[in-house]
């Protein structure tokens, strides 16, 4: 059910990090790490599984939206996720 804007104390702009603001140029990250970082957490922060699922709902579209600025690496093993990194001129 929609809620009136007047019911909220603050309505900041819906700004997201750019890949260059979020990722280090020489590092590769899993979607789970990116999800944490988009929320201002450390990439290795311990969070509940339910919270992680919610954060992934934000991270996956962010990766898709910023795909032109990212590179991807296949998992190194079957039990590991893929990795994403900042596209550079290297």
PyMOL Python script that loads the backbone (N, CA, C, O; Angstrom):
from pymol import cmd

cmd.read_pdbstr("""\
ATOM      1  N   UNK A   1       0.843  -1.169   0.000  1.00  0.00           N
ATOM      2  CA  UNK A   1       0.000   0.000   0.000  1.00  0.00           C
ATOM      3  C   UNK A   1       0.895   1.241   0.000  1.00  0.00           C
ATOM      4  O   UNK A   1       1.798   1.330   0.832  1.00  0.00           O
ATOM      5  N   UNK A   2       0.680   2.183  -0.887  1.00  0.00           N
ATOM      6  CA  UNK A   2       1.484   3.407  -0.897  1.00  0.00           C
ATOM      7  C   UNK A   2       1.367   4.167   0.415  1.00  0.00           C
ATOM      8  O   UNK A   2       0.356   4.088   1.114  1.00  0.00           O
ATOM      9  N   UNK A   3       2.428   4.907   0.733  1.00  0.00           N
ATOM     10  CA  UNK A   3       2.498   5.685   1.961  1.00  0.00           C
ATOM     11  C   UNK A   3       2.806   7.133   1.593  1.00  0.00           C
ATOM     12  O   UNK A   3       3.599   7.387   0.687  1.00  0.00           O
ATOM     13  N   UNK A   4       2.203   8.053   2.270  1.00  0.00           N
ATOM     14  CA  UNK A   4       2.425   9.474   2.024  1.00  0.00           C
ATOM     15  C   UNK A   4       3.867   9.864   2.359  1.00  0.00           C
ATOM     16  O   UNK A   4       4.422   9.409   3.360  1.00  0.00           O
ATOM     17  N   UNK A   5       4.458  10.693   1.531  1.00  0.00           N
ATOM     18  CA  UNK A   5       5.815  11.179   1.786  1.00  0.00           C
ATOM     19  C   UNK A   5       5.906  11.909   3.114  1.00  0.00           C
ATOM     20  O   UNK A   5       6.959  11.911   3.751  1.00  0.00           O
ATOM     21  N   UNK A   6       4.830  12.517   3.531  1.00  0.00           N
ATOM     22  CA  UNK A   6       4.833  13.284   4.781  1.00  0.00           C
ATOM     23  C   UNK A   6       5.052  12.401   6.009  1.00  0.00           C
ATOM     24  O   UNK A   6       5.312  12.919   7.095  1.00  0.00           O
ATOM     25  N   UNK A   7       4.953  11.097   5.860  1.00  0.00           N
ATOM     26  CA  UNK A   7       5.162  10.189   6.988  1.00  0.00           C
ATOM     27  C   UNK A   7       6.643   9.928   7.270  1.00  0.00           C
ATOM     28  O   UNK A   7       6.975   9.249   8.241  1.00  0.00           O
ATOM     29  N   UNK A   8       7.533  10.460   6.433  1.00  0.00           N
ATOM     30  CA  UNK A   8       8.962  10.236   6.595  1.00  0.00           C
ATOM     31  C   UNK A   8       9.666  11.516   7.004  1.00  0.00           C
ATOM     32  O   UNK A   8       9.337  12.604   6.532  1.00  0.00           O
ATOM     33  N   UNK A   9      10.650  11.363   7.899  1.00  0.00           N
ATOM     34  CA  UNK A   9      11.427  12.516   8.375  1.00  0.00           C
ATOM     35  C   UNK A   9      12.376  13.050   7.309  1.00  0.00           C
ATOM     36  O   UNK A   9      12.631  14.252   7.245  1.00  0.00           O
ATOM     37  N   UNK A  10      12.896  12.157   6.478  1.00  0.00           N
ATOM     38  CA  UNK A  10      13.912  12.540   5.504  1.00  0.00           C
ATOM     39  C   UNK A  10      13.697  11.761   4.212  1.00  0.00           C
ATOM     40  O   UNK A  10      13.334  10.585   4.232  1.00  0.00           O
ATOM     41  N   UNK A  11      13.929  12.440   3.084  1.00  0.00           N
ATOM     42  CA  UNK A  11      13.818  11.802   1.767  1.00  0.00           C
ATOM     43  C   UNK A  11      15.048  12.170   0.929  1.00  0.00           C
ATOM     44  O   UNK A  11      14.961  12.988   0.013  1.00  0.00           O
ATOM     45  N   UNK A  12      16.201  11.554   1.253  1.00  0.00           N
ATOM     46  CA  UNK A  12      17.417  11.869   0.492  1.00  0.00           C
ATOM     47  C   UNK A  12      17.318  11.328  -0.932  1.00  0.00           C
ATOM     48  O   UNK A  12      16.510  10.439  -1.199  1.00  0.00           O
ATOM     49  N   UNK A  13      18.134  11.856  -1.851  1.00  0.00           N
ATOM     50  CA  UNK A  13      18.117  11.349  -3.226  1.00  0.00           C
ATOM     51  C   UNK A  13      18.541   9.880  -3.267  1.00  0.00           C
ATOM     52  O   UNK A  13      19.289   9.417  -2.406  1.00  0.00           O
ATOM     53  N   UNK A  14      18.069   9.175  -4.249  1.00  0.00           N
ATOM     54  CA  UNK A  14      18.389   7.757  -4.431  1.00  0.00           C
ATOM     55  C   UNK A  14      19.636   7.652  -5.308  1.00  0.00           C
ATOM     56  O   UNK A  14      19.553   7.349  -6.498  1.00  0.00           O
ATOM     57  N   UNK A  15      20.776   7.905  -4.701  1.00  0.00           N
ATOM     58  CA  UNK A  15      22.050   7.869  -5.418  1.00  0.00           C
ATOM     59  C   UNK A  15      22.766   6.568  -5.126  1.00  0.00           C
ATOM     60  O   UNK A  15      22.752   6.082  -3.995  1.00  0.00           O
ATOM     61  N   UNK A  16      23.394   6.003  -6.149  1.00  0.00           N
ATOM     62  CA  UNK A  16      24.188   4.797  -5.986  1.00  0.00           C
ATOM     63  C   UNK A  16      25.630   5.108  -6.346  1.00  0.00           C
ATOM     64  O   UNK A  16      25.909   6.034  -7.107  1.00  0.00           O
ATOM     65  N   UNK A  17      26.533   4.330  -5.795  1.00  0.00           N
ATOM     66  CA  UNK A  17      27.936   4.459  -6.152  1.00  0.00           C
ATOM     67  C   UNK A  17      28.127   4.141  -7.631  1.00  0.00           C
ATOM     68  O   UNK A  17      27.416   3.310  -8.197  1.00  0.00           O
ATOM     69  N   UNK A  18      29.095   4.813  -8.246  1.00  0.00           N
ATOM     70  CA  UNK A  18      29.541   4.393  -9.563  1.00  0.00           C
ATOM     71  C   UNK A  18      30.557   3.266  -9.341  1.00  0.00           C
ATOM     72  O   UNK A  18      31.107   3.148  -8.246  1.00  0.00           O
ATOM     73  N   UNK A  19      30.811   2.449 -10.343  1.00  0.00           N
ATOM     74  CA  UNK A  19      31.830   1.411 -10.164  1.00  0.00           C
ATOM     75  C   UNK A  19      33.181   1.975  -9.712  1.00  0.00           C
ATOM     76  O   UNK A  19      33.840   1.390  -8.852  1.00  0.00           O
ATOM     77  N   UNK A  20      33.590   3.099 -10.284  1.00  0.00           N
ATOM     78  CA  UNK A  20      34.879   3.688  -9.910  1.00  0.00           C
ATOM     79  C   UNK A  20      34.895   4.167  -8.462  1.00  0.00           C
ATOM     80  O   UNK A  20      35.950   4.171  -7.828  1.00  0.00           O
ATOM     81  N   UNK A  21      33.756   4.568  -7.933  1.00  0.00           N
ATOM     82  CA  UNK A  21      33.682   4.989  -6.534  1.00  0.00           C
ATOM     83  C   UNK A  21      33.686   3.800  -5.575  1.00  0.00           C
ATOM     84  O   UNK A  21      34.156   3.911  -4.443  1.00  0.00           O
ATOM     85  N   UNK A  22      33.165   2.672  -6.031  1.00  0.00           N
ATOM     86  CA  UNK A  22      32.974   1.520  -5.151  1.00  0.00           C
ATOM     87  C   UNK A  22      34.130   0.532  -5.175  1.00  0.00           C
ATOM     88  O   UNK A  22      34.510   0.002  -4.131  1.00  0.00           O
ATOM     89  N   UNK A  23      34.693   0.278  -6.346  1.00  0.00           N
ATOM     90  CA  UNK A  23      35.652  -0.802  -6.514  1.00  0.00           C
ATOM     91  C   UNK A  23      37.081  -0.304  -6.678  1.00  0.00           C
ATOM     92  O   UNK A  23      37.321   0.741  -7.282  1.00  0.00           O
ATOM     93  N   UNK A  24      38.025  -1.065  -6.132  1.00  0.00           N
ATOM     94  CA  UNK A  24      39.439  -0.783  -6.337  1.00  0.00           C
ATOM     95  C   UNK A  24      39.831  -1.339  -7.703  1.00  0.00           C
ATOM     96  O   UNK A  24      39.428  -2.448  -8.054  1.00  0.00           O
ATOM     97  N   UNK A  25      40.603  -0.592  -8.470  1.00  0.00           N
ATOM     98  CA  UNK A  25      40.933  -0.968  -9.850  1.00  0.00           C
ATOM     99  C   UNK A  25      41.694  -2.285  -9.960  1.00  0.00           C
ATOM    100  O   UNK A  25      41.594  -2.963 -10.982  1.00  0.00           O
ATOM    101  N   UNK A  26      42.445  -2.659  -8.939  1.00  0.00           N
ATOM    102  CA  UNK A  26      43.260  -3.873  -9.017  1.00  0.00           C
ATOM    103  C   UNK A  26      42.650  -5.065  -8.273  1.00  0.00           C
ATOM    104  O   UNK A  26      43.342  -6.053  -8.027  1.00  0.00           O
ATOM    105  N   UNK A  27      41.377  -4.985  -7.917  1.00  0.00           N
ATOM    106  CA  UNK A  27      40.726  -6.049  -7.162  1.00  0.00           C
ATOM    107  C   UNK A  27      39.516  -6.600  -7.914  1.00  0.00           C
ATOM    108  O   UNK A  27      38.914  -5.911  -8.738  1.00  0.00           O
ATOM    109  N   UNK A  28      39.172  -7.849  -7.616  1.00  0.00           N
ATOM    110  CA  UNK A  28      37.968  -8.484  -8.147  1.00  0.00           C
ATOM    111  C   UNK A  28      37.087  -8.845  -6.955  1.00  0.00           C
ATOM    112  O   UNK A  28      37.593  -9.212  -5.894  1.00  0.00           O
ATOM    113  N   UNK A  29      35.774  -8.742  -7.128  1.00  0.00           N
ATOM    114  CA  UNK A  29      34.823  -8.912  -6.032  1.00  0.00           C
ATOM    115  C   UNK A  29      33.699  -9.864  -6.433  1.00  0.00           C
ATOM    116  O   UNK A  29      33.311  -9.924  -7.600  1.00  0.00           O
ATOM    117  N   UNK A  30      33.184 -10.604  -5.459  1.00  0.00           N
ATOM    118  CA  UNK A  30      32.001 -11.419  -5.696  1.00  0.00           C
ATOM    119  C   UNK A  30      30.769 -10.524  -5.593  1.00  0.00           C
ATOM    120  O   UNK A  30      30.847  -9.416  -5.064  1.00  0.00           O
ATOM    121  N   UNK A  31      29.654 -10.996  -6.089  1.00  0.00           N
ATOM    122  CA  UNK A  31      28.409 -10.237  -5.977  1.00  0.00           C
ATOM    123  C   UNK A  31      28.049 -10.035  -4.508  1.00  0.00           C
ATOM    124  O   UNK A  31      27.444  -9.025  -4.149  1.00  0.00           O
ATOM    125  N   UNK A  32      28.419 -10.990  -3.659  1.00  0.00           N
ATOM    126  CA  UNK A  32      28.138 -10.876  -2.227  1.00  0.00           C
ATOM    127  C   UNK A  32      28.939  -9.735  -1.598  1.00  0.00           C
ATOM    128  O   UNK A  32      28.429  -8.998  -0.754  1.00  0.00           O
ATOM    129  N   UNK A  33      30.180  -9.602  -2.013  1.00  0.00           N
ATOM    130  CA  UNK A  33      31.020  -8.511  -1.508  1.00  0.00           C
ATOM    131  C   UNK A  33      30.512  -7.167  -2.015  1.00  0.00           C
ATOM    132  O   UNK A  33      30.458  -6.194  -1.262  1.00  0.00           O
ATOM    133  N   UNK A  34      30.145  -7.115  -3.280  1.00  0.00           N
ATOM    134  CA  UNK A  34      29.604  -5.879  -3.848  1.00  0.00           C
ATOM    135  C   UNK A  34      28.320  -5.492  -3.114  1.00  0.00           C
ATOM    136  O   UNK A  34      28.108  -4.315  -2.819  1.00  0.00           O
ATOM    137  N   UNK A  35      27.471  -6.464  -2.819  1.00  0.00           N
ATOM    138  CA  UNK A  35      26.225  -6.191  -2.104  1.00  0.00           C
ATOM    139  C   UNK A  35      26.502  -5.528  -0.758  1.00  0.00           C
ATOM    140  O   UNK A  35      25.826  -4.567  -0.390  1.00  0.00           O
ATOM    141  N   UNK A  36      27.475  -6.024  -0.034  1.00  0.00           N
ATOM    142  CA  UNK A  36      27.831  -5.424   1.256  1.00  0.00           C
ATOM    143  C   UNK A  36      28.360  -4.004   1.062  1.00  0.00           C
ATOM    144  O   UNK A  36      27.953  -3.079   1.764  1.00  0.00           O
ATOM    145  N   UNK A  37      29.266  -3.845   0.108  1.00  0.00           N
ATOM    146  CA  UNK A  37      29.896  -2.545  -0.113  1.00  0.00           C
ATOM    147  C   UNK A  37      28.884  -1.483  -0.537  1.00  0.00           C
ATOM    148  O   UNK A  37      29.027  -0.319  -0.165  1.00  0.00           O
ATOM    149  N   UNK A  38      27.875  -1.861  -1.303  1.00  0.00           N
ATOM    150  CA  UNK A  38      26.839  -0.900  -1.697  1.00  0.00           C
ATOM    151  C   UNK A  38      26.076  -0.362  -0.491  1.00  0.00           C
ATOM    152  O   UNK A  38      25.462   0.702  -0.567  1.00  0.00           O
ATOM    153  N   UNK A  39      26.114  -1.087   0.610  1.00  0.00           N
ATOM    154  CA  UNK A  39      25.454  -0.663   1.835  1.00  0.00           C
ATOM    155  C   UNK A  39      26.431  -0.027   2.827  1.00  0.00           C
ATOM    156  O   UNK A  39      26.065   0.254   3.969  1.00  0.00           O
ATOM    157  N   UNK A  40      27.665   0.196   2.394  1.00  0.00           N
ATOM    158  CA  UNK A  40      28.656   0.826   3.255  1.00  0.00           C
ATOM    159  C   UNK A  40      29.335  -0.134   4.216  1.00  0.00           C
ATOM    160  O   UNK A  40      30.004   0.299   5.155  1.00  0.00           O
ATOM    161  N   UNK A  41      29.170  -1.437   3.993  1.00  0.00           N
ATOM    162  CA  UNK A  41      29.802  -2.444   4.841  1.00  0.00           C
ATOM    163  C   UNK A  41      31.128  -2.884   4.237  1.00  0.00           C
ATOM    164  O   UNK A  41      31.384  -2.664   3.053  1.00  0.00           O
ATOM    165  N   UNK A  42      31.963  -3.501   5.053  1.00  0.00           N
ATOM    166  CA  UNK A  42      33.196  -4.093   4.554  1.00  0.00           C
ATOM    167  C   UNK A  42      32.836  -5.313   3.704  1.00  0.00           C
ATOM    168  O   UNK A  42      31.836  -5.973   3.983  1.00  0.00           O
ATOM    169  N   UNK A  43      33.620  -5.624   2.683  1.00  0.00           N
ATOM    170  CA  UNK A  43      33.295  -6.761   1.814  1.00  0.00           C
ATOM    171  C   UNK A  43      33.178  -8.091   2.558  1.00  0.00           C
ATOM    172  O   UNK A  43      32.441  -8.977   2.125  1.00  0.00           O
ATOM    173  N   UNK A  44      33.893  -8.236   3.666  1.00  0.00           N
ATOM    174  CA  UNK A  44      33.863  -9.493   4.416  1.00  0.00           C
ATOM    175  C   UNK A  44      33.006  -9.418   5.679  1.00  0.00           C
ATOM    176  O   UNK A  44      33.117 -10.272   6.558  1.00  0.00           O
ATOM    177  N   UNK A  45      32.154  -8.402   5.767  1.00  0.00           N
ATOM    178  CA  UNK A  45      31.296  -8.242   6.946  1.00  0.00           C
ATOM    179  C   UNK A  45      30.389  -9.463   7.114  1.00  0.00           C
ATOM    180  O   UNK A  45      29.849  -9.990   6.142  1.00  0.00           O
ATOM    181  N   UNK A  46      30.235  -9.898   8.357  1.00  0.00           N
ATOM    182  CA  UNK A  46      29.334 -11.001   8.676  1.00  0.00           C
ATOM    183  C   UNK A  46      27.913 -10.451   8.740  1.00  0.00           C
ATOM    184  O   UNK A  46      27.637  -9.530   9.510  1.00  0.00           O
ATOM    185  N   UNK A  47      27.010 -11.011   7.933  1.00  0.00           N
ATOM    186  CA  UNK A  47      25.612 -10.596   7.962  1.00  0.00           C
ATOM    187  C   UNK A  47      24.736 -11.838   7.919  1.00  0.00           C
ATOM    188  O   UNK A  47      25.171 -12.905   7.485  1.00  0.00           O
ATOM    189  N   UNK A  48      23.514 -11.690   8.370  1.00  0.00           N
ATOM    190  CA  UNK A  48      22.586 -12.810   8.363  1.00  0.00           C
ATOM    191  C   UNK A  48      22.207 -13.164   6.924  1.00  0.00           C
ATOM    192  O   UNK A  48      22.211 -12.306   6.041  1.00  0.00           O
ATOM    193  N   UNK A  49      21.886 -14.424   6.706  1.00  0.00           N
ATOM    194  CA  UNK A  49      21.563 -14.899   5.361  1.00  0.00           C
ATOM    195  C   UNK A  49      20.356 -14.163   4.791  1.00  0.00           C
ATOM    196  O   UNK A  49      20.326 -13.869   3.597  1.00  0.00           O
ATOM    197  N   UNK A  50      19.364 -13.862   5.621  1.00  0.00           N
ATOM    198  CA  UNK A  50      18.175 -13.143   5.157  1.00  0.00           C
ATOM    199  C   UNK A  50      18.543 -11.728   4.699  1.00  0.00           C
ATOM    200  O   UNK A  50      18.015 -11.230   3.705  1.00  0.00           O
ATOM    201  N   UNK A  51      19.447 -11.098   5.430  1.00  0.00           N
ATOM    202  CA  UNK A  51      19.910  -9.758   5.066  1.00  0.00           C
ATOM    203  C   UNK A  51      20.692  -9.811   3.764  1.00  0.00           C
ATOM    204  O   UNK A  51      20.541  -8.944   2.903  1.00  0.00           O
ATOM    205  N   UNK A  52      21.528 -10.833   3.626  1.00  0.00           N
ATOM    206  CA  UNK A  52      22.310 -10.977   2.407  1.00  0.00           C
ATOM    207  C   UNK A  52      21.405 -11.123   1.180  1.00  0.00           C
ATOM    208  O   UNK A  52      21.697 -10.563   0.124  1.00  0.00           O
ATOM    209  N   UNK A  53      20.326 -11.862   1.316  1.00  0.00           N
ATOM    210  CA  UNK A  53      19.384 -12.037   0.207  1.00  0.00           C
ATOM    211  C   UNK A  53      18.781 -10.701  -0.208  1.00  0.00           C
ATOM    212  O   UNK A  53      18.601 -10.441  -1.398  1.00  0.00           O
ATOM    213  N   UNK A  54      18.472  -9.863   0.760  1.00  0.00           N
ATOM    214  CA  UNK A  54      17.914  -8.540   0.459  1.00  0.00           C
ATOM    215  C   UNK A  54      18.966  -7.672  -0.231  1.00  0.00           C
ATOM    216  O   UNK A  54      18.659  -6.973  -1.197  1.00  0.00           O
ATOM    217  N   UNK A  55      20.200  -7.715   0.263  1.00  0.00           N
ATOM    218  CA  UNK A  55      21.263  -6.912  -0.338  1.00  0.00           C
ATOM    219  C   UNK A  55      21.549  -7.344  -1.769  1.00  0.00           C
ATOM    220  O   UNK A  55      21.885  -6.514  -2.614  1.00  0.00           O
ATOM    221  N   UNK A  56      21.418  -8.638  -2.044  1.00  0.00           N
ATOM    222  CA  UNK A  56      21.620  -9.121  -3.413  1.00  0.00           C
ATOM    223  C   UNK A  56      20.571  -8.548  -4.361  1.00  0.00           C
ATOM    224  O   UNK A  56      20.842  -8.347  -5.544  1.00  0.00           O
ATOM    225  N   UNK A  57      19.373  -8.287  -3.839  1.00  0.00           N
ATOM    226  CA  UNK A  57      18.330  -7.673  -4.661  1.00  0.00           C
ATOM    227  C   UNK A  57      18.747  -6.294  -5.162  1.00  0.00           C
ATOM    228  O   UNK A  57      18.242  -5.829  -6.183  1.00  0.00           O
ATOM    229  N   UNK A  58      19.658  -5.640  -4.459  1.00  0.00           N
ATOM    230  CA  UNK A  58      20.196  -4.344  -4.889  1.00  0.00           C
ATOM    231  C   UNK A  58      21.428  -4.518  -5.756  1.00  0.00           C
ATOM    232  O   UNK A  58      21.620  -3.786  -6.726  1.00  0.00           O
ATOM    233  N   UNK A  59      22.260  -5.482  -5.410  1.00  0.00           N
ATOM    234  CA  UNK A  59      23.552  -5.625  -6.081  1.00  0.00           C
ATOM    235  C   UNK A  59      23.431  -6.162  -7.501  1.00  0.00           C
ATOM    236  O   UNK A  59      24.136  -5.691  -8.393  1.00  0.00           O
ATOM    237  N   UNK A  60      22.568  -7.119  -7.727  1.00  0.00           N
ATOM    238  CA  UNK A  60      22.464  -7.720  -9.060  1.00  0.00           C
ATOM    239  C   UNK A  60      22.041  -6.694 -10.112  1.00  0.00           C
ATOM    240  O   UNK A  60      22.676  -6.626 -11.164  1.00  0.00           O
ATOM    241  N   UNK A  61      20.998  -5.891  -9.876  1.00  0.00           N
ATOM    242  CA  UNK A  61      20.674  -4.851 -10.875  1.00  0.00           C
ATOM    243  C   UNK A  61      21.787  -3.811 -11.025  1.00  0.00           C
ATOM    244  O   UNK A  61      21.994  -3.285 -12.118  1.00  0.00           O
ATOM    245  N   UNK A  62      22.506  -3.510  -9.935  1.00  0.00           N
ATOM    246  CA  UNK A  62      23.613  -2.547 -10.004  1.00  0.00           C
ATOM    247  C   UNK A  62      24.684  -3.087 -10.946  1.00  0.00           C
ATOM    248  O   UNK A  62      25.209  -2.347 -11.777  1.00  0.00           O
ATOM    249  N   UNK A  63      25.008  -4.362 -10.822  1.00  0.00           N
ATOM    250  CA  UNK A  63      26.008  -4.974 -11.708  1.00  0.00           C
ATOM    251  C   UNK A  63      25.517  -4.929 -13.154  1.00  0.00           C
ATOM    252  O   UNK A  63      26.281  -4.583 -14.055  1.00  0.00           O
ATOM    253  N   UNK A  64      24.279  -5.269 -13.377  1.00  0.00           N
ATOM    254  CA  UNK A  64      23.739  -5.269 -14.742  1.00  0.00           C
ATOM    255  C   UNK A  64      23.719  -3.858 -15.329  1.00  0.00           C
ATOM    256  O   UNK A  64      24.065  -3.670 -16.496  1.00  0.00           O
ATOM    257  N   UNK A  65      23.326  -2.885 -14.546  1.00  0.00           N
ATOM    258  CA  UNK A  65      23.268  -1.498 -15.008  1.00  0.00           C
ATOM    259  C   UNK A  65      24.650  -0.958 -15.338  1.00  0.00           C
ATOM    260  O   UNK A  65      24.799  -0.152 -16.256  1.00  0.00           O
ATOM    261  N   UNK A  66      25.659  -1.396 -14.597  1.00  0.00           N
ATOM    262  CA  UNK A  66      27.024  -0.891 -14.767  1.00  0.00           C
ATOM    263  C   UNK A  66      27.923  -1.858 -15.524  1.00  0.00           C
ATOM    264  O   UNK A  66      29.146  -1.733 -15.460  1.00  0.00           O
ATOM    265  N   UNK A  67      27.351  -2.810 -16.232  1.00  0.00           N
ATOM    266  CA  UNK A  67      28.123  -3.861 -16.906  1.00  0.00           C
ATOM    267  C   UNK A  67      29.184  -3.298 -17.860  1.00  0.00           C
ATOM    268  O   UNK A  67      30.259  -3.883 -17.993  1.00  0.00           O
ATOM    269  N   UNK A  68      28.905  -2.191 -18.514  1.00  0.00           N
ATOM    270  CA  UNK A  68      29.863  -1.621 -19.468  1.00  0.00           C
ATOM    271  C   UNK A  68      31.140  -1.144 -18.787  1.00  0.00           C
ATOM    272  O   UNK A  68      32.169  -0.985 -19.443  1.00  0.00           O
ATOM    273  N   UNK A  69      31.082  -0.914 -17.479  1.00  0.00           N
ATOM    274  CA  UNK A  69      32.249  -0.428 -16.737  1.00  0.00           C
ATOM    275  C   UNK A  69      32.934  -1.539 -15.941  1.00  0.00           C
ATOM    276  O   UNK A  69      33.856  -1.275 -15.169  1.00  0.00           O
ATOM    277  N   UNK A  70      32.482  -2.781 -16.130  1.00  0.00           N
ATOM    278  CA  UNK A  70      32.988  -3.897 -15.335  1.00  0.00           C
ATOM    279  C   UNK A  70      33.588  -4.986 -16.215  1.00  0.00           C
ATOM    280  O   UNK A  70      33.273  -5.097 -17.400  1.00  0.00           O
ATOM    281  N   UNK A  71      34.452  -5.781 -15.611  1.00  0.00           N
ATOM    282  CA  UNK A  71      34.949  -7.021 -16.209  1.00  0.00           C
ATOM    283  C   UNK A  71      34.477  -8.155 -15.311  1.00  0.00           C
ATOM    284  O   UNK A  71      34.152  -7.947 -14.143  1.00  0.00           O
ATOM    285  N   UNK A  72      34.445  -9.363 -15.878  1.00  0.00           N
ATOM    286  CA  UNK A  72      33.984 -10.519 -15.120  1.00  0.00           C
ATOM    287  C   UNK A  72      35.000 -11.644 -15.249  1.00  0.00           C
ATOM    288  O   UNK A  72      35.618 -11.819 -16.298  1.00  0.00           O
ATOM    289  N   UNK A  73      35.165 -12.406 -14.169  1.00  0.00           N
ATOM    290  CA  UNK A  73      36.048 -13.568 -14.179  1.00  0.00           C
ATOM    291  C   UNK A  73      35.242 -14.786 -13.758  1.00  0.00           C
ATOM    292  O   UNK A  73      34.452 -14.727 -12.816  1.00  0.00           O
ATOM    293  N   UNK A  74      35.445 -15.869 -14.452  1.00  0.00           N
ATOM    294  CA  UNK A  74      34.776 -17.121 -14.123  1.00  0.00           C
ATOM    295  C   UNK A  74      35.229 -17.597 -12.743  1.00  0.00           C
ATOM    296  O   UNK A  74      36.328 -17.263 -12.300  1.00  0.00           O
ATOM    297  N   UNK A  75      34.395 -18.365 -12.074  1.00  0.00           N
ATOM    298  CA  UNK A  75      34.816 -18.939 -10.789  1.00  0.00           C
ATOM    299  C   UNK A  75      36.068 -19.789 -10.967  1.00  0.00           C
ATOM    300  O   UNK A  75      36.248 -20.438 -11.997  1.00  0.00           O
ATOM    301  N   UNK A  76      36.919 -19.780  -9.966  1.00  0.00           N
ATOM    302  CA  UNK A  76      38.145 -20.582 -10.026  1.00  0.00           C
ATOM    303  C   UNK A  76      37.874 -22.046  -9.709  1.00  0.00           C
ATOM    304  O   UNK A  76      38.674 -22.921 -10.042  1.00  0.00           O
ATOM    305  N   UNK A  77      36.732 -22.310  -9.059  1.00  0.00           N
ATOM    306  CA  UNK A  77      36.330 -23.684  -8.756  1.00  0.00           C
ATOM    307  C   UNK A  77      34.805 -23.753  -8.763  1.00  0.00           C
ATOM    308  O   UNK A  77      34.130 -22.724  -8.780  1.00  0.00           O
ATOM    309  N   UNK A  78      34.272 -24.970  -8.749  1.00  0.00           N
ATOM    310  CA  UNK A  78      32.816 -25.145  -8.829  1.00  0.00           C
ATOM    311  C   UNK A  78      32.072 -24.600  -7.615  1.00  0.00           C
ATOM    312  O   UNK A  78      30.895 -24.256  -7.719  1.00  0.00           O
ATOM    313  N   UNK A  79      32.736 -24.517  -6.477  1.00  0.00           N
ATOM    314  CA  UNK A  79      32.071 -24.058  -5.261  1.00  0.00           C
ATOM    315  C   UNK A  79      32.320 -22.575  -4.972  1.00  0.00           C
ATOM    316  O   UNK A  79      32.082 -22.109  -3.858  1.00  0.00           O
ATOM    317  N   UNK A  80      32.793 -21.845  -5.965  1.00  0.00           N
ATOM    318  CA  UNK A  80      33.110 -20.432  -5.808  1.00  0.00           C
ATOM    319  C   UNK A  80      32.264 -19.601  -6.779  1.00  0.00           C
ATOM    320  O   UNK A  80      32.000 -20.044  -7.897  1.00  0.00           O
ATOM    321  N   UNK A  81      31.837 -18.403  -6.365  1.00  0.00           N
ATOM    322  CA  UNK A  81      31.083 -17.543  -7.293  1.00  0.00           C
ATOM    323  C   UNK A  81      32.026 -16.871  -8.294  1.00  0.00           C
ATOM    324  O   UNK A  81      33.248 -16.927  -8.155  1.00  0.00           O
ATOM    325  N   UNK A  82      31.432 -16.239  -9.294  1.00  0.00           N
ATOM    326  CA  UNK A  82      32.223 -15.442 -10.228  1.00  0.00           C
ATOM    327  C   UNK A  82      32.699 -14.156  -9.565  1.00  0.00           C
ATOM    328  O   UNK A  82      32.296 -13.833  -8.448  1.00  0.00           O
ATOM    329  N   UNK A  83      33.545 -13.441 -10.257  1.00  0.00           N
ATOM    330  CA  UNK A  83      34.105 -12.198  -9.732  1.00  0.00           C
ATOM    331  C   UNK A  83      33.881 -11.069 -10.721  1.00  0.00           C
ATOM    332  O   UNK A  83      33.844 -11.282 -11.933  1.00  0.00           O
ATOM    333  N   UNK A  84      33.731  -9.868 -10.189  1.00  0.00           N
ATOM    334  CA  UNK A  84      33.545  -8.667 -10.984  1.00  0.00           C
ATOM    335  C   UNK A  84      34.592  -7.644 -10.562  1.00  0.00           C
ATOM    336  O   UNK A  84      34.973  -7.565  -9.394  1.00  0.00           O
ATOM    337  N   UNK A  85      35.045  -6.869 -11.532  1.00  0.00           N
ATOM    338  CA  UNK A  85      36.025  -5.840 -11.249  1.00  0.00           C
ATOM    339  C   UNK A  85      35.817  -4.643 -12.144  1.00  0.00           C
ATOM    340  O   UNK A  85      35.039  -4.682 -13.097  1.00  0.00           O
ATOM    341  N   UNK A  86      36.510  -3.601 -11.827  1.00  0.00           N
ATOM    342  CA  UNK A  86      36.449  -2.356 -12.571  1.00  0.00           C
ATOM    343  C   UNK A  86      37.219  -2.499 -13.878  1.00  0.00           C
ATOM    344  O   UNK A  86      38.376  -2.921 -13.866  1.00  0.00           O
ATOM    345  N   UNK A  87      36.601  -2.157 -15.000  1.00  0.00           N
ATOM    346  CA  UNK A  87      37.271  -2.195 -16.296  1.00  0.00           C
ATOM    347  C   UNK A  87      38.306  -1.073 -16.317  1.00  0.00           C
ATOM    348  O   UNK A  87      38.007   0.076 -15.991  1.00  0.00           O
ATOM    349  N   UNK A  88      39.524  -1.429 -16.705  1.00  0.00           N
ATOM    350  CA  UNK A  88      40.599  -0.452 -16.801  1.00  0.00           C
ATOM    351  C   UNK A  88      41.245  -0.546 -18.178  1.00  0.00           C
ATOM    352  O   UNK A  88      40.915  -1.433 -18.964  1.00  0.00           O
ATOM    353  N   UNK A  89      42.150   0.353 -18.463  1.00  0.00           N
ATOM    354  CA  UNK A  89      42.838   0.370 -19.757  1.00  0.00           C
ATOM    355  C   UNK A  89      43.943  -0.666 -19.863  1.00  0.00           C
ATOM    356  O   UNK A  89      44.555  -0.807 -20.922  1.00  0.00           O
ATOM    357  N   UNK A  90      44.208  -1.391 -18.792  1.00  0.00           N
ATOM    358  CA  UNK A  90      45.302  -2.377 -18.776  1.00  0.00           C
ATOM    359  C   UNK A  90      45.035  -3.525 -19.699  1.00  0.00           C
ATOM    360  O   UNK A  90      45.854  -4.438 -19.803  1.00  0.00           O
TER     361      UNK A  90
END
""", "prot")
cmd.dss("prot")
cmd.show_as("cartoon", "prot")
cmd.util.cbc("prot")
cmd.orient("prot")
